[in-house]
Amino acid sequence: MAYRTHLMVCAGTGCVANGSLGIKKALEKEVKRRGLEEEVLVVTTGCNGFCGQGPIMVVQPDGIFYERLKIEDVPNLVEEHLLKGRPVKKLMYVPPEEAKPIPKMMDIPFFGDQLLIALRHRGLIDPENIEEYIAQDGYSALAKVLSSMTPDEVIEEITASGLRGRGGGGFPTGMKWKSCRKAKGTPKYVICNADEGDPGAFMDRSIIEGDPHSVLEGMTIGAYAVGAEQGYLYVRMEYPLARKRFNIAVDQAREYGLLGRDIFGTGFNFDVEVCRGAGAFVCGESTALMASIEGKVGEPRAKYIHTVEHGLWNKPSCLNNVETWTNIPVIILQGAKWFASIGPGDVSRNPWGGSKGTKIFSLAGKVYNTGLIEVPMGITLRDVVFKVGGGVPNGKRFKAVQTGGPSGGFIPESLLDLSVDFDRLVEAGSMMGSGGMVVLDENNCMVNMAKYFVSFLVEESCGKCVPCREGLKRMEEILERITKGEGKEKDIEVLEEIGIILKDGALCGLGTSAANPVLSTIRYFRDEYEAHIREKKCPAGVCKELIKYEISEEKCTGCTLCARKCPADAISGELKQVHGIDTSKCIKCGICYEVCKFDAVVKK
Amino acid sequence: MIEIEIDGKKVGATEEETVLVAARRLGIHIPALCYHEVLSPYGSCRLCSVEVVRRGRGKVVTACLYPVSPGLIVKTNTARIKRLRKGIMELLLARSPSSETIQKLAKEMGVGETIFPKENETCILCGLCIRVCDEIVEAHAISLVGRGIEKKVATPFIEISDACIGCGGCAYVCPTGAITIEGEFIKFGDNTFGKLNEFRKKDTGETIKEALKMDSKDNKNE
């Protein structure tokens, strides 16, 4: 049956949390009530990435984008758009500081400036229906590989594409596959790392939830290339929907003969098992992940002997991240040349020579458009934050952007024109990581931010090696003191010294990179540390112990609002009289500062 | 047989040997707290860190785990390594200030006092006890539980374990005296691992000591 219109309702985790499944039901009901069920189909799709604006719906084929839908909007929307042909302006996206809405999805800078490779099926297919994936050329890369390419040819193609690991390490994928193919020992394994643990990052979840077959197809191609017959998807416990959809994909692929024995009648066998993590961040580290699959304590081990030779159950194992795997089918279909034409550097002689393709980031923090974005490698940080992200809201000044997750570094405004690629980010004291990107404005205290991420890492360190377990704890103590106004002159030096011990001495990637948030903030925002330590002041006005609230006599109108909202009864004053704050009672929650309409409450 | 170079001295080594083993054969002292020659290396204390030089650039690795390869150049006592070991020692001294083993090693590395607030933890989580229990006794009675600063050695559910055969191997091997034999019990803080029985008290203890080569100089952290 052919429909004239498809209503693509986003069913990513963000939109579902905002009630998109209720919207879907209401749409179906309304479409039926209006007698449009023969012409209009309501479809649920994977995550669109514009999670701050959810629930989202795209009307196809015209590409009209609706945001922040409510159930009560549905009758009017169906009547106006679907019956009368008049798209509803008030449900469309309005860019920051503009009045005119943008009707079409691809005209919105958030979407228009992206380049979708890994997220190529975003919002286009039903992730629980294999036929929709197949209709988008799904599994044709696998067919091509199994029918016309040798494993070595597949590896050559991936190597030539310049694809580097998207989980954070940036290791050339083709090189890894080649070593695994050459490694002695059977059986061999391929593993998909879906233990995405960076706070606020959800690239991998979104891919699996939205396009699980692309991951499965990539893994199957990888298995053929390295000579494996068994694969594992290690997915974190907190991703039940991703797990469910991946399991559905595995069942469907088995049913269609795309997984299991004698795939496409070529004699190639491959199957996948789903392993669930138990909630440890460190299990995203490849050796800890393998220990966890084996049922052992989730601790990393030294990688002097590589996992491609001795990995899972001591057998050659090829582990890649979700985003890496999902890139594989496209590279096979469109060719290494095409892929290598995107992004900076030259990988024709040296696979480390550049950063190719795209990278997905989860853009969060003080930025107008938050959500999931896929951009070409080599884009500048400025374009990510100000074009795709729409800039910093509320007229505040941009301060820094943190890339690479909790152990990434903070990059200041002076480096906004930095190219986003594996090597430039490391040079700037940060890293690509798995793709977290947090934007900070003038109201963020850098010492406090460093403390936040160090605290996260203290919690998540496995505790095996001394530098990471003991060193991070000491860093946290020092940062805690500094933010309380108890910093000592030597503290910065000691923090840097612990940073060196971590970099040189820690066992795994978590530990060696853990000092980045501290070292990069010292490098670019040393003056803030010094203000905390010497003047006992927090320039951004964040560290509670270092600020106090006062009421300006000139500005206070005596409206009593602050006194009524104060949870500690610290504010007193008569109506139409200047109010005052009792500092002994004040808990510095900042509510008075936020509620005052006359800017009479001042932070000092 | 392959040849490698440690601190300018050539030494022969067999494949699959580690840098630490080769260095000790040469009489070069590399400190190590979590290493024991009859147990598999674990690499948690990081004190045996050394630099390997490749294409003129030094890389820090742990000697107890790093496999030798033909032409490998190792430096055990560079400024970078000394600084790292000193830093690690300061951290350990803050964790376990009353441990004699730690005090002695700290002194050896020129660390007099730690700048960090002192704690009173005897266990340094070197994991030797667990490896003895797994690899020598094969009782698998204890394991690491929790993570990060909460991590500790324990029996399942921190209760007296049926799996513990009461050999005391964990207490013999513990470098800091965190695991103790008190009367008939093997204890680790509030956690009683198990009970020594008559037979085990007499025989297994000696057998374990022998298996662990307790008389060997290298195993006394000297």
Interface residues (C-beta under 8 A of the other chain):
Chain A: A280 V282 V297 G298 E299 R301 A302 Y304 I305 V458 E459 E460 S461 C462 G463 K464 C465 V466 P467 R469 E470 G471 K473 R474 E477 V494 E497 I498 I500 I501 D504 G505 A506 L507
Chain B: G43 S44 C45 R46 S49 V60 V61 T62 L65 Y66 P67 R80 R83 L84 G87 I88 L91 L92 A94 R95 I115 F116 P117 I124 L125 G127 S143 L144 G146 R147 G148 I149 E150 K151
